[in-house]
Amino acid sequence: MKILLTTLNSKFIHTGLALRYLYNYCKEDFHMKIEEYTINHHTDYILGEIYKGEYDIVCFSCYIWNISSTLEIVRNLKKVRPELTIVLGGPEVSFDPVSLMEKEGSIDYIIIGEGEETFKELMNFLVNTKGNLHQIKGIAYQKNYEVFKTPDRELIKDLGSIPPIYTEDLEEYKNKIIYYESSRGCPHNCRYCLSSTIKGVRFFPIDRVKSDLGLFLEKRVKQVKFVDRTFNVKKSHSLEIMKYIVENDNGYTNFHFEITADLLDDETLEFLSKVREGLFQFEIGVQTTHDQTMKSIDRKVDFNILSKVVRRVGSFRNIHLHLDLIAGLPFEDFKRFKKSFDDVYALKPEKLQLGFLKLLKGSGIREDKDLYGYVFKDEPPYEVLKNKYMSYKDVLKLKMIEEMVELFYNGDGFLYGVSYIIDNFYEHPSDFYHQLADFWEERGYHHVSHGKNKYYEILLAFYKGYNWKNEDVFREILKFDYLMQGKTTLPKFFVHKEEKDFQKGVHTFLHEENNLEKYLPKYKDMPAKQIIKKVHFERFQYDVLSLIKNPKLEKVEKEIAVLFDYNLEQKIFAKAKYEKVDL
């Protein structure tokens, strides 16, 4: 029998981890193939490709981002191939599978929860007619138009019994993220998360983990993203892994971890202070800074300790920090959420993600929906619309604020310009993003997409709209932001006049050996016409270098010339190196 393992990933760069576990666990016993699609593929295309494969069994891995499209494909597959056996698995179908199968008659089997052992037993039954269906733990199935569910299966105790899923040939992961787990389970019991339904944390053998990581480093993959729910829950495990990575660092591969910041002790922090810039990325789920809210979702995080740790890690300037907030949690109204936003913004992470609560099937918060007055979308991802504390109007405004944060904070290109506005004219950063969101909507900018240069124009218009002082200073700082993004031609709204003398000075500068030795030593053996392709010289009306260090300075009436060098080995925290020069 021909068996297809498939899923619809959310992006092309993503890969289905579950498919690879099932394949490698059973590849010696069955004829299987993995085919992956994305949610951007048309369902008719996916339907046609699967049909042409002439499979006997098709198995889908199901998540909130793909379940609607998956079910559409399943229904139509059954219409064109009624004899086909369809198996579903994954978190989106593991809760209340009986109701789903009663509604969706095209599903033959659902694998509930952790799948390796269950999948193997089910395939043995379907392919080799071995065993009894009703004795296979962890499945739901249809028989004579009636749905049955067997008892839950125990979790795999020895994760070392699961074969490695990555082999010598990693060509298929070129330009993709490699997902990896060194543990399963989560120590926390957050009521909005499905991880809370699985008790305890299990770890893969450390030698196995090192062997896998050694392969990734040897093959120079671009990024390895650990999917451990709390990577550093066990210090001896996480620290040994990170030390192994540092000891075998290839200078290229990047590793992403989801961590709990308040678990990082002094020994770990001291170690982290010395790692290569860009080697690690940390994602830290703050979610809220409101004690009552944290208590209601069974989340135990000491924000004071978290803040100290994040600031300390941030001071190392070698680890990219990504902090998360969730809007729509209990007891946090619009005003209180803005307080959580300000608290986290003050930590100055490289990325601040403002997400919205999803009332996932099987989660505790969904069970408490009536207690908190939740109204949410029936369709995946079951996102909150309103609750007792926040109206739909509030949610819509936060959606627009989220877009402003994504564009003008996470977008990298406005670091000093936004800081200048907030430091000079706002007590709270959330008020700036709130007013910018209002301005954005009032001008109708949300109706169309915009190019990069337009965002700079819009921020200039926002500044002018409030008649704030020193508009000419702000324009120069924003020009500096623009030039930090890469070698480019300045748009007209930044250019004041043609300066032939300045360009002549640049030419002279690049032909003087002393200047190259002092400012651009790596280019000293390169012709000037080649150097100018990698750097940029710009004259500013004011001393912008002083202003970006201290945005509250009054005008620094001093023209300066700045050299931007775009040829950096690491571009984690900046895309250019800059220095004041005399021309």
C-alpha positions as CSV (number, residue, x, y, z in Angstrom):
1,M,0.0,0.0,0.0
2,K,1.1,3.5,-0.8
3,I,1.0,5.9,2.2
4,L,1.2,9.7,2.0
5,L,2.2,11.8,4.9
6,T,1.3,15.4,4.3
7,T,0.5,18.8,5.8
8,L,-0.1,22.4,4.8
9,N,2.7,24.6,6.4
10,S,2.0,28.2,7.1
11,K,5.1,29.3,5.0
12,F,7.4,27.8,2.5
13,I,10.4,28.1,4.8
14,H,8.6,25.9,7.4
15,T,8.9,22.1,7.6
16,G,6.5,19.6,9.2
17,L,8.3,18.0,12.2
18,A,5.5,15.5,13.0
19,L,5.6,14.0,9.5
20,R,9.3,13.3,9.8
21,Y,8.9,11.6,13.2
22,L,6.2,9.3,11.8
23,Y,8.2,8.5,8.7
24,N,11.4,7.7,10.5
25,Y,9.6,5.7,13.2
26,C,7.9,3.5,10.6
27,K,10.0,3.7,7.4
28,E,11.3,0.1,7.7
29,D,7.8,-1.3,7.8
30,F,5.7,0.6,5.2
31,H,6.0,2.3,1.8
32,M,5.6,6.0,2.7
33,K,6.2,9.4,1.1
34,I,6.3,12.9,2.6
35,E,4.8,15.7,0.5
36,E,4.4,19.2,2.0
37,Y,2.3,22.1,0.8
38,T,1.6,25.6,2.2
39,I,-1.7,27.4,3.1
40,N,-0.8,29.7,0.1
41,H,-1.3,26.8,-2.3
42,H,-4.8,26.7,-3.9
43,T,-6.7,23.7,-2.4
44,D,-7.6,22.6,-6.0
45,Y,-3.8,22.2,-6.7
46,I,-3.2,20.2,-3.6
47,L,-6.3,18.0,-4.2
48,G,-5.1,17.3,-7.8
49,E,-1.5,16.5,-6.7
50,I,-2.7,14.0,-4.0
51,Y,-5.2,12.4,-6.4
52,K,-2.5,11.9,-9.1
53,G,-0.3,10.2,-6.5
54,E,-2.7,7.2,-6.4
55,Y,-2.2,6.6,-2.7
56,D,-4.1,4.1,-0.7
57,I,-3.8,6.0,2.7
58,V,-3.4,9.7,3.1
59,C,-2.4,11.1,6.5
60,F,-2.7,14.9,7.3
61,S,-1.0,16.7,10.1
62,C,-3.5,19.3,11.4
63,Y,-3.0,22.7,13.1
64,I,-5.1,25.8,13.6
65,W,-3.6,27.5,10.5
66,N,-4.4,24.6,8.1
67,I,-7.4,22.7,9.5
68,S,-10.1,24.5,7.4
69,S,-8.2,23.9,4.1
70,T,-7.3,20.4,5.2
71,L,-11.0,19.5,5.8
72,E,-11.9,21.0,2.4
73,I,-9.3,18.8,0.7
74,V,-10.4,15.7,2.7
75,R,-14.1,16.1,1.7
76,N,-13.2,16.4,-2.0
77,L,-10.7,13.6,-1.9
78,K,-13.4,11.2,-0.7
79,K,-15.7,12.3,-3.5
80,V,-13.1,11.5,-6.2
81,R,-11.6,8.5,-4.4
82,P,-14.2,7.0,-2.1
83,E,-12.0,4.0,-1.4
84,L,-9.2,6.1,-0.1
85,T,-8.4,5.8,3.6
86,I,-7.9,9.2,5.3
87,V,-6.1,9.6,8.7
88,L,-5.8,12.9,10.6
89,G,-3.6,13.7,13.5
90,G,-2.2,16.8,15.3
91,P,-3.2,19.2,18.0
92,E,-6.2,20.6,16.1
93,V,-8.0,17.2,15.9
94,S,-6.9,15.6,19.2
95,F,-9.5,17.3,21.3
96,D,-13.0,16.0,20.9
97,P,-12.3,13.9,17.8
98,V,-15.6,12.1,18.1
99,S,-17.6,15.3,17.4
100,L,-15.3,16.2,14.5
101,M,-15.8,12.8,12.9
102,E,-19.6,12.9,13.4
103,K,-19.6,16.2,11.6
104,E,-17.0,15.3,8.9
105,G,-17.9,11.9,7.5
106,S,-14.9,11.7,5.2
107,I,-12.5,11.1,8.0
108,D,-11.7,7.5,8.6
109,Y,-9.3,7.7,11.5
110,I,-7.9,10.3,13.9
111,I,-4.7,9.8,15.9
112,I,-5.0,11.5,19.3
113,G,-2.0,13.1,20.9
114,E,1.6,11.8,20.6
115,G,1.6,9.8,17.4
116,E,4.6,7.5,16.8
117,E,3.4,4.3,18.5
118,T,-0.2,4.8,17.6
119,F,0.5,5.5,14.0
120,K,2.7,2.4,13.7
121,E,0.0,0.1,15.2
122,L,-2.7,1.7,13.0
123,M,-0.7,1.2,9.8
124,N,0.0,-2.4,10.8
125,F,-3.7,-2.9,11.1
126,L,-4.6,-1.2,7.8
127,V,-1.7,-2.5,5.7
128,N,-0.9,-5.9,7.3
129,T,-4.2,-6.6,9.0
130,K,-2.4,-7.1,12.3
131,G,-4.0,-6.6,15.7
132,N,-7.5,-5.5,16.6
133,L,-8.7,-1.9,15.9
134,H,-10.5,-1.4,19.2
135,Q,-7.3,-2.4,21.1
136,I,-5.2,0.4,19.5
137,K,-5.0,3.1,22.1
138,G,-5.2,6.8,21.2
139,I,-7.5,6.7,18.1
140,A,-11.0,7.5,17.0
141,Y,-12.5,5.7,14.1
142,Q,-15.8,5.2,12.1
143,K,-17.5,1.9,11.7
144,N,-20.9,1.4,10.2
145,Y,-21.6,5.1,10.5
146,E,-20.8,5.2,14.2
147,V,-17.8,6.8,15.8
148,F,-15.7,5.1,18.4
149,K,-12.9,6.4,20.6
150,T,-10.3,4.1,22.3
151,P,-8.6,4.8,25.7
152,D,-5.8,7.4,25.6
153,R,-2.3,6.1,25.0
154,E,0.5,6.6,27.6
155,L,3.2,9.0,26.6
156,I,6.5,7.6,25.4
157,K,8.8,7.4,28.4
158,D,12.1,6.9,26.6
159,L,12.4,9.5,23.9
160,G,15.6,7.9,22.9
161,S,13.6,5.0,21.4
162,I,12.4,7.4,18.7
163,P,14.8,7.3,15.7
164,P,16.6,10.5,14.7
165,I,14.7,12.3,11.9
166,Y,17.6,14.2,10.3
167,T,20.2,12.3,8.3
168,E,23.3,13.2,6.3
169,D,21.4,14.6,3.4
170,L,19.9,17.9,4.4
171,E,19.5,19.3,0.9
172,E,15.7,19.6,1.3
173,Y,16.2,22.1,4.1
174,K,18.2,24.5,2.0
175,N,16.7,28.0,2.6
176,K,14.3,26.5,5.2
177,I,14.1,26.5,9.0
178,I,15.1,23.2,10.6
179,Y,12.7,22.6,13.5
180,Y,14.1,20.6,16.4
181,E,13.1,19.4,19.8
182,S,15.3,18.3,22.7
183,S,12.4,17.8,25.1
184,R,8.6,17.3,25.0
185,G,6.2,18.8,27.5
186,C,6.1,22.1,29.5
187,P,6.5,22.7,33.2
188,H,3.9,25.5,33.1
189,N,0.1,25.2,33.1
190,C,-0.9,28.3,31.3
191,R,-4.7,28.0,30.7
192,Y,-4.5,29.5,27.2
193,C,-2.0,26.9,26.0
194,L,-2.5,23.2,25.0
195,S,0.9,22.3,26.4
196,S,-0.8,22.5,29.9
197,T,-2.9,19.4,29.0
198,I,0.3,17.2,28.9
199,K,1.9,16.8,32.4
200,G,5.6,16.7,32.9
201,V,8.7,17.3,30.7
202,R,10.6,14.5,29.0
203,F,14.1,14.9,27.5
204,F,15.9,13.3,24.6
205,P,19.2,11.8,25.5
206,I,21.9,14.5,25.5
207,D,24.3,12.4,23.3
208,R,21.5,12.1,20.7
209,V,20.9,15.9,20.8
210,K,24.6,16.6,20.4
211,S,24.9,14.2,17.4
212,D,22.0,16.0,15.7
213,L,23.3,19.4,16.3
214,G,26.8,18.4,15.1
215,L,25.2,17.4,11.8
216,F,23.5,20.8,11.5
217,L,26.7,22.6,12.2
218,E,28.7,20.4,9.9
219,K,26.2,21.0,7.0
220,R,26.0,24.8,7.8
221,V,22.3,25.0,7.9
222,K,21.0,28.6,8.2
223,Q,18.7,28.3,11.3
224,V,17.7,25.7,13.8
225,K,14.5,26.5,15.7
226,F,14.0,24.6,18.9
227,V,10.3,23.9,19.6
228,D,10.8,23.0,23.2
229,R,8.1,24.8,25.1
230,T,10.6,25.9,27.8
231,F,14.1,25.1,26.6
232,N,15.8,26.1,29.8
233,V,13.5,24.3,32.3
234,K,16.4,21.9,33.2
235,K,19.6,23.9,33.5
236,S,22.0,20.9,33.2
237,H,20.3,19.9,29.9
238,S,20.0,23.4,28.3
239,L,23.4,24.7,29.4
240,E,25.2,21.6,28.1
241,I,23.4,22.0,24.7
242,M,24.4,25.6,24.5
243,K,28.0,24.9,25.5
244,Y,28.2,22.2,22.8
245,I,26.9,24.7,20.2
246,V,29.5,27.3,21.3
247,E,32.3,24.8,21.2
248,N,31.4,23.7,17.7
249,D,30.2,27.0,16.3
250,N,30.7,27.3,12.6
251,G,30.3,31.1,12.5
252,Y,27.1,30.9,10.4
253,T,24.3,28.8,11.9
254,N,21.8,30.5,14.2
255,F,19.8,28.8,17.0
256,H,16.4,29.9,18.3
257,F,15.1,29.0,21.7
258,E,11.9,29.7,23.7
259,I,13.0,30.3,27.2
260,T,11.8,31.4,30.6
261,A,14.0,34.4,31.5
262,D,13.6,34.2,35.3
263,L,15.2,30.7,35.2
264,L,18.5,32.0,33.9
265,D,21.0,32.1,36.8
266,D,24.3,34.0,37.1
267,E,26.4,31.0,35.8
268,T,24.2,30.8,32.7
269,L,24.2,34.5,32.2
270,E,28.0,34.7,32.5
271,F,28.3,32.0,29.9
272,L,25.8,33.8,27.6
273,S,27.7,37.1,27.8
274,K,30.6,35.6,25.8
275,V,28.8,33.8,22.9
276,R,29.2,35.0,19.3
277,E,26.9,37.7,18.2
278,G,23.9,36.2,16.4
279,L,24.5,32.6,17.5
280,F,21.4,32.5,19.7
281,Q,18.0,34.0,19.6
282,F,15.7,34.0,22.6
283,E,12.0,34.2,22.5
284,I,10.4,35.0,25.9
285,G,6.7,34.9,26.5
286,V,5.9,37.7,28.9
287,Q,2.1,37.8,27.9
288,T,1.1,40.2,30.7
289,T,2.6,42.2,33.6
290,H,-0.7,42.3,35.5
291,D,-0.6,40.1,38.6
292,Q,-4.3,39.4,38.7
293,T,-4.3,38.4,35.0
294,M,-1.3,36.1,35.6
295,K,-3.1,34.4,38.5
296,S,-6.2,33.8,36.4
297,I,-4.2,32.0,33.7
298,D,-2.1,30.0,36.2
299,R,1.1,31.7,35.0
300,K,3.9,32.1,37.5
301,V,6.4,34.7,36.3
302,D,8.1,37.2,38.5
303,F,8.3,40.2,36.1
304,N,10.8,42.0,38.3
305,I,13.3,39.1,38.0
306,L,12.4,38.7,34.3
307,S,13.1,42.4,33.7
308,K,16.5,42.3,35.3
309,V,17.5,39.2,33.3
310,V,16.3,40.6,30.0
311,R,18.1,43.9,30.6
312,R,21.3,42.0,31.5
313,V,21.1,39.8,28.4
314,G,20.3,42.9,26.3
315,S,23.4,44.6,27.6
316,F,25.6,41.8,26.1
317,R,24.5,42.9,22.6
318,N,25.0,39.4,21.2
319,I,21.6,37.7,21.6
320,H,18.5,38.7,19.6
321,L,15.6,39.1,22.1
322,H,12.0,38.5,21.0
323,L,9.3,39.3,23.7
324,D,5.7,38.4,23.4
325,L,2.5,39.9,24.8
326,I,-1.1,38.5,24.5
327,A,-4.1,40.9,24.3
328,G,-7.5,39.7,25.5
329,L,-6.5,37.9,28.7
330,P,-8.8,38.1,31.8
331,F,-8.9,41.2,33.9
332,E,-6.8,43.2,31.4
333,D,-8.7,46.0,29.8
334,F,-7.4,48.3,27.1
335,K,-5.8,50.7,29.5
336,R,-4.1,48.0,31.6
337,F,-2.9,46.2,28.5
338,K,-1.2,49.5,27.4
339,K,0.6,49.3,30.8
340,S,1.9,45.8,30.1
341,F,3.0,47.1,26.7
342,D,4.9,50.0,28.3
343,D,6.5,47.6,30.8
344,V,7.8,45.3,28.1
345,Y,8.7,48.2,25.7
346,A,11.0,49.6,28.4
347,L,13.1,46.4,28.2
348,K,14.0,47.3,24.6
349,P,13.8,43.9,22.9
350,E,14.8,43.6,19.3
351,K,11.3,42.4,18.6
352,L,8.1,42.9,20.5
353,Q,5.2,40.8,19.3
354,L,1.7,41.9,20.2
355,G,-0.5,38.8,19.7
356,F,-4.2,38.2,20.4
357,L,-5.7,35.4,22.6
358,K,-6.8,32.3,20.8
359,L,-9.3,30.1,22.7
360,L,-7.9,26.8,21.6
361,K,-9.9,23.6,21.7
362,G,-9.1,21.8,25.0
363,S,-7.5,24.8,26.7
364,G,-8.5,25.9,30.2
365,I,-9.4,29.4,29.1
366,R,-11.9,28.1,26.6
367,E,-13.6,26.1,29.4
368,D,-13.7,29.4,31.3
369,K,-15.2,31.4,28.4
370,D,-18.5,32.2,30.2
371,L,-16.8,33.2,33.4
372,Y,-14.9,36.0,31.5
373,G,-17.6,36.7,28.9
374,Y,-15.5,35.6,26.0
375,V,-16.9,36.0,22.5
376,F,-14.5,34.6,19.9
377,K,-14.4,33.4,16.3
378,D,-15.9,29.9,15.7
379,E,-13.3,29.4,12.9
380,P,-9.7,28.6,13.5
381,P,-7.6,30.1,15.0
382,Y,-10.5,30.9,17.4
383,E,-9.3,34.5,18.1
384,V,-10.9,36.6,20.7
385,L,-13.4,39.3,19.6
386,K,-14.3,40.7,23.0
387,N,-14.7,39.8,26.7
388,K,-15.9,41.5,29.9
389,Y,-12.9,43.8,30.0
390,M,-12.3,44.7,26.4
391,S,-14.8,45.6,23.6
392,Y,-14.5,44.7,20.0
393,K,-13.8,48.3,19.4
394,D,-10.8,48.0,21.8
395,V,-9.6,44.9,20.0
396,L,-9.8,46.6,16.6
397,K,-7.7,49.5,17.9
398,L,-5.2,47.2,19.4
399,K,-5.0,45.5,16.0
400,M,-4.1,48.8,14.4
401,I,-1.5,49.5,17.2
402,E,-0.1,46.0,16.5
403,E,0.4,47.0,12.9
404,M,2.2,50.2,13.9
405,V,4.5,48.2,16.2
406,E,5.2,45.7,13.4
407,L,6.0,48.5,10.9
408,F,7.8,51.1,13.0
409,Y,9.4,49.0,15.8
410,N,9.9,45.5,14.5
411,G,10.6,46.8,11.0
412,D,14.1,48.0,12.1
413,G,14.2,51.1,9.9
414,F,12.9,53.7,12.4
415,L,14.9,53.1,15.6
416,Y,16.2,56.5,16.3
417,G,13.4,58.5,14.7
418,V,10.7,56.7,16.9
419,S,13.0,57.0,20.0
420,Y,13.3,60.8,19.3
421,I,9.6,61.2,19.2
422,I,8.8,59.2,22.3
423,D,11.6,60.6,24.4
424,N,10.7,64.2,23.6
425,F,6.9,64.1,23.4
426,Y,5.4,61.1,25.2
427,E,5.5,59.8,28.7
428,H,4.3,56.4,27.6
429,P,5.4,54.6,24.4
430,S,1.9,53.0,24.1
431,D,0.4,56.5,23.7
432,F,2.7,57.2,20.7
433,Y,1.7,54.0,18.9
434,H,-2.0,54.6,19.8
435,Q,-1.9,58.1,18.3
436,L,0.1,56.9,15.3
437,A,-2.6,54.2,14.8
438,D,-5.3,56.9,14.9
439,F,-3.4,59.0,12.4
440,W,-2.9,56.0,10.1
441,E,-6.6,55.2,10.1
442,E,-7.8,58.8,9.8
443,R,-5.6,59.3,6.7
444,G,-6.8,56.0,5.2
445,Y,-3.3,54.4,5.0
446,H,-4.7,51.1,6.1
447,H,-6.7,50.7,2.9
448,V,-3.7,50.1,0.6
449,S,-0.2,48.7,0.8
450,H,2.9,50.9,0.8
451,G,6.5,50.8,-0.2
452,K,9.4,51.3,2.2
453,N,9.9,55.0,1.3
454,K,6.2,55.8,2.0
455,Y,6.6,54.8,5.7
456,Y,9.2,57.5,6.2
457,E,7.0,60.0,4.5
458,I,4.1,59.0,6.8
459,L,6.2,59.4,9.9
460,L,7.3,62.8,8.8
461,A,3.7,63.8,8.1
462,F,2.8,62.5,11.6
463,Y,5.5,64.7,13.2
464,K,4.5,67.8,11.2
465,G,0.8,67.2,12.0
466,Y,1.5,67.8,15.7
467,N,3.5,70.9,15.0
468,W,6.3,69.7,17.2
469,K,9.5,71.8,17.4
470,N,12.7,70.9,15.6
471,E,11.2,69.3,12.5
472,D,14.4,69.8,10.7
473,V,16.3,67.9,13.4
474,F,13.8,65.0,13.2
475,R,14.1,64.9,9.5
476,E,17.9,64.4,9.8
477,I,17.5,61.7,12.4
478,L,15.0,59.9,10.2
479,K,17.5,60.3,7.3
480,F,20.1,58.6,9.5
481,D,17.6,55.7,10.1
482,Y,17.1,55.4,6.4
483,L,20.8,55.2,5.6
484,M,21.4,52.6,8.3
485,Q,19.3,50.1,6.3
486,G,21.7,49.6,3.4
487,K,23.3,51.1,0.4
488,T,20.6,53.1,-1.4
489,T,19.7,56.4,-3.1
490,L,18.0,58.9,-0.8
491,P,14.4,59.8,-1.6
492,K,13.8,63.5,-2.5
493,F,12.2,64.4,0.8
494,F,15.5,63.8,2.5
495,V,17.8,65.5,-0.1
496,H,18.3,69.3,0.5
497,K,20.7,70.2,-2.3
498,E,23.3,68.9,-4.7
499,E,26.8,69.3,-3.1
500,K,29.5,69.0,-5.7
501,D,32.2,70.0,-3.2
502,F,31.0,67.3,-0.8
503,Q,31.3,64.6,-3.5
504,K,34.8,65.9,-4.4
505,G,35.7,65.6,-0.7
506,V,34.5,62.0,-0.7
507,H,36.7,61.2,-3.7
508,T,39.7,62.8,-2.0
509,F,39.0,61.0,1.3
510,L,39.0,57.6,-0.4
511,H,42.3,58.3,-2.2
512,E,44.2,59.1,1.0
513,E,45.9,56.0,2.5
514,N,45.8,57.4,6.1
515,N,42.0,57.6,5.9
516,L,41.6,54.1,4.7
517,E,44.0,52.8,7.4
518,K,42.0,54.6,10.1
519,Y,38.4,54.2,9.0
520,L,38.3,51.4,6.3
521,P,41.3,49.1,6.9
522,K,39.6,46.1,5.2
523,Y,39.3,48.1,2.0
524,K,42.8,49.5,1.9
525,D,43.9,47.4,-1.1
526,M,40.7,48.1,-3.0
527,P,40.3,50.9,-5.7
528,A,38.1,53.8,-4.6
529,K,35.5,53.1,-7.3
530,Q,35.0,49.7,-5.7
531,I,35.0,51.0,-2.1
532,I,32.2,53.5,-2.9
533,K,29.9,50.6,-3.8
534,K,30.1,49.2,-0.2
535,V,30.0,52.5,1.8
536,H,28.1,55.8,1.8
537,F,29.1,59.3,2.9
538,E,26.4,61.7,4.0
539,R,26.4,65.3,5.4
540,F,24.0,66.2,8.1
541,Q,22.9,69.6,9.2
542,Y,23.1,68.7,12.8
543,D,25.3,66.4,15.0
544,V,23.0,63.4,14.6
545,L,25.4,61.1,16.4
546,S,25.0,63.1,19.6
547,L,21.3,63.3,19.1
548,I,20.7,59.6,18.7
549,K,22.7,59.0,22.0
550,N,20.7,61.7,23.8
551,P,17.4,62.5,22.0
552,K,16.5,65.2,24.5
553,L,19.4,67.4,23.5
554,E,18.5,70.7,22.0
555,K,19.7,71.4,18.4
556,V,23.3,70.7,18.0
557,E,24.2,73.4,15.5
558,K,27.0,71.6,13.9
559,E,27.2,70.0,10.4
560,I,28.9,66.7,10.4
561,A,29.8,64.0,7.8
562,V,29.1,60.4,8.5
563,L,30.6,57.3,6.9
564,F,28.3,54.3,6.6
565,D,29.9,50.9,6.0
566,Y,27.5,48.2,4.9
567,N,29.9,45.3,4.6
568,L,29.3,43.7,8.0
569,E,29.9,40.1,8.9
570,Q,27.0,40.1,11.3
571,K,23.8,42.2,10.8
572,I,21.9,41.1,13.8
573,F,21.7,44.5,15.6
574,A,22.6,46.8,12.8
575,K,22.9,46.7,9.0
576,A,25.7,49.3,8.9
577,K,28.6,50.6,10.9
578,Y,28.8,54.3,11.1
579,E,31.5,56.8,12.1
580,K,32.0,60.6,12.0
581,V,34.6,61.7,9.4
582,D,36.3,64.9,8.4
583,L,35.8,65.8,4.7
